[in-house]
Amino acid sequence: MDFQCSNAGVWREALSTYSARIVSVNKPQLVSLDDFYCNQLPALFRQRNPNPYIIKSELSMLLQWKLTRGKWRPRLLDFVSSLEEDLVKSASQKAFQSMPDISKAISELTVLKGVGPATASAILAAYAPDVAPFMSDEAMAAALGNSKDYTLKQYLVFADKLQNKARMENVPRYELSLDGDSFTPSDVERALWSAAVGTKLLDSVPDLEPKMNTNRNSKRKRKQ
């Protein structure tokens, strides 16, 4: 999907296929993990207002979601499992209180072993999807090219691009989905991820036409 696209219908279509793409990648537990990340975790944050935080078991599930939807790096789970519960709670409280200063919030979270800028962005995206998008491989590639620079500096560039894209669409969300909220940077990330996965699925379908032609040519040769 072209990141420069300004056609609301294209973004609407990409975003609307997100849930189906989650199912289509056929990874164990991804559907339930995505429901936890997109629905249950934000609700838990709201219940903990005015001083929301994340606990270690939730951070572990969030990391499982991130690794299952992307690339599996089990060592990160080992790091998170060794964290102290109080440290996870205090770091996340400080990060959420720092918002909308994304740079400060990311820095507060990356004191946790196993939590880099990408994982920190996933935590912030669950808390404030209207400000901080998740730093997924697919969205990074679409917005910045095939960058593998998962640093705070690069995340700030990435977040700015997705924030601007969300504002540039400048269309009510009812034109993009089914509820009335504004189009968010996190919606942009999900649309880009969904489009990238859709492309991969199409590319994985074998092209039978060349084989059919080859078979026809072989038959003609045998007849000669």
C-alpha positions in Angstrom: 0.0 0.0 0.0 1.3 3.4 -1.0 1.8 5.5 2.2 1.3 8.7 0.1 -2.3 7.5 -0.8 -4.9 10.1 0.1 -7.9 8.1 -1.0 -10.1 7.6 2.1 -11.7 4.6 0.4 -8.4 2.8 0.1 -7.6 3.4 3.8 -11.1 2.4 4.8 -10.8 -0.9 2.9 -7.3 -1.7 4.4 -8.5 -0.9 7.9 -11.7 -2.9 7.5 -9.8 -6.1 6.6 -7.6 -6.0 9.8 -9.5 -8.6 11.7 -9.7 -10.9 8.7 -6.0 -10.6 8.2 -5.3 -11.5 11.8 -7.2 -14.7 11.2 -5.6 -15.4 7.8 -2.0 -15.4 9.0 -3.1 -18.6 10.9 -0.8 -18.2 14.0 -1.6 -20.0 17.2 -3.4 -17.7 19.7 -3.1 -14.6 17.6 -6.8 -14.0 17.5 -7.2 -14.1 21.2 -4.0 -12.1 21.8 -5.2 -9.4 19.4 -8.5 -9.2 21.2 -6.6 -8.8 24.5 -4.4 -6.1 23.0 -7.0 -4.1 21.1 -9.9 -4.4 23.5 -9.2 -5.8 26.9 -6.0 -4.0 27.7 -7.2 -0.5 26.8 -10.3 -1.2 29.0 -8.0 -2.2 31.9 -6.1 1.1 31.5 -9.3 3.1 31.7 -10.4 1.2 34.8 -7.2 2.3 36.5 -7.6 6.0 35.9 -6.5 8.5 37.0 -3.1 6.7 37.4 -3.2 3.8 34.9 -0.4 1.3 34.7 0.4 -2.2 33.2 1.3 -5.2 35.3 3.9 -7.9 34.4 1.4 -10.5 33.3 -0.3 -8.0 30.9 3.1 -6.9 29.6 4.0 -10.5 28.9 0.7 -11.0 27.0 1.4 -7.7 25.1 4.8 -9.0 24.1 3.4 -12.3 23.0 0.9 -10.4 20.8 3.8 -8.3 19.3 6.0 -11.3 18.7 3.1 -13.5 17.3 1.9 -10.7 14.9 5.5 -10.0 13.9 8.8 -11.9 14.3 9.1 -14.4 17.2 12.0 -13.5 19.6 11.4 -15.7 22.6 14.4 -14.3 24.5 12.4 -11.1 25.1 9.8 -13.0 27.0 12.5 -14.4 29.2 13.7 -10.8 30.0 10.1 -9.7 30.8 9.5 -12.7 33.1 12.5 -11.7 35.2 11.2 -8.2 35.8 10.0 -7.0 39.2 6.3 -6.3 39.4 6.7 -3.0 41.2 9.2 -1.8 38.5 6.8 -2.6 35.7 4.0 -0.7 37.4 6.0 2.3 38.3 7.7 2.6 34.9 4.4 2.4 33.1 2.8 4.9 35.4 5.6 7.4 34.7 5.3 6.7 31.0 1.6 7.3 30.9 1.9 10.4 33.0 4.4 11.7 30.5 2.0 11.6 27.6 1.6 13.2 25.1 5.4 13.6 25.3 6.2 10.4 23.4 10.0 10.7 23.7 9.8 10.9 27.5 7.2 8.1 27.7 9.4 5.8 25.6 12.4 6.5 27.7 10.5 5.7 30.9 9.5 2.3 29.5 12.8 1.3 28.1 14.4 1.1 31.6 12.6 -2.3 31.7 14.9 -5.1 30.5 13.5 -6.6 27.3 11.5 -3.5 26.4 12.9 -1.6 23.5 11.3 1.3 21.6 9.2 -1.0 19.5 7.7 -2.8 22.5 7.4 0.5 24.4 5.4 1.9 21.4 3.0 -1.1 21.6 2.4 -0.2 25.3 1.7 3.4 24.5 -0.4 2.6 21.5 -2.7 0.5 23.7 -2.9 3.4 26.2 -3.1 6.3 23.7 -3.9 5.1 20.2 -4.7 8.7 19.1 -1.1 9.7 19.9 1.4 6.8 19.7 1.2 4.2 16.9 2.9 0.8 17.3 6.2 0.5 15.6 5.5 -2.6 13.5 7.9 -3.8 10.7 5.2 -3.5 8.1 4.2 0.1 9.0 7.9 1.1 9.3 8.6 -0.2 5.8 5.6 1.6 4.3 6.3 4.9 6.1 10.1 5.0 6.1 11.2 2.4 3.6 12.9 -0.9 4.7 14.4 0.6 7.8 15.6 -1.7 10.6 16.6 1.2 12.8 14.4 0.5 15.9 15.7 3.5 17.9 13.8 6.2 19.8 15.0 8.8 17.2 13.6 6.7 14.4 10.4 6.0 16.3 9.8 9.8 16.7 10.1 10.2 12.9 7.8 7.3 12.3 5.2 8.5 14.9 5.2 12.0 13.3 4.6 10.6 9.9 1.6 8.5 11.1 0.2 11.3 13.1 0.4 13.6 10.0 -1.2 10.9 7.9 -4.1 10.5 10.3 -4.7 14.2 10.3 -4.2 14.5 6.5 -7.0 12.1 5.8 -9.2 14.7 7.5 -12.3 12.6 7.1 -14.8 11.5 9.8 -14.1 8.0 11.0 -17.7 7.0 10.0 -16.3 7.1 6.5 -13.5 4.8 7.5 -15.2 2.3 9.8 -18.3 1.8 11.9 -17.9 4.1 14.9 -17.7 7.8 15.2 -14.2 8.4 16.6 -11.5 10.2 14.6 -9.0 8.3 12.4 -5.9 7.7 14.6 -2.2 7.0 14.0 -2.9 3.5 15.3 -5.6 3.1 12.7 -3.0 4.0 10.1 -0.6 1.4 11.5 -3.3 -1.3 11.4 -4.3 -0.4 7.8 -0.7 -0.6 6.7 -0.1 -3.9 8.5 -3.3 -5.3 7.0 -2.4 -4.2 3.5 1.1 -5.7 3.8 -0.2 -9.0 5.0 -2.7 -9.1 2.2 0.0 -8.5 -0.3 2.1 -11.4 1.2 -0.9 -13.7 1.0 -1.4 -12.9 -2.6 2.3 -13.4 -3.4 2.2 -16.8 -1.6 -0.5 -18.1 -4.0 1.3 -20.2 -6.6 1.1 -19.1 -10.2 -0.2 -22.1 -12.1 -0.2 -20.5 -15.5 3.5 -21.0 -16.4 3.2 -24.7 -15.4 0.1 -25.1 -17.5 1.9 -23.5 -20.5 4.9 -25.8 -19.9 2.6 -28.9 -19.9 1.0 -27.8 -23.1 4.4 -27.3 -24.7 5.5 -30.7 -23.6 2.4 -32.3 -25.1 3.0 -30.5 -28.4 6.6 -31.8 -28.4 5.6 -35.3 -27.8 3.1 -35.1 -30.6 5.9 -34.0 -33.0 
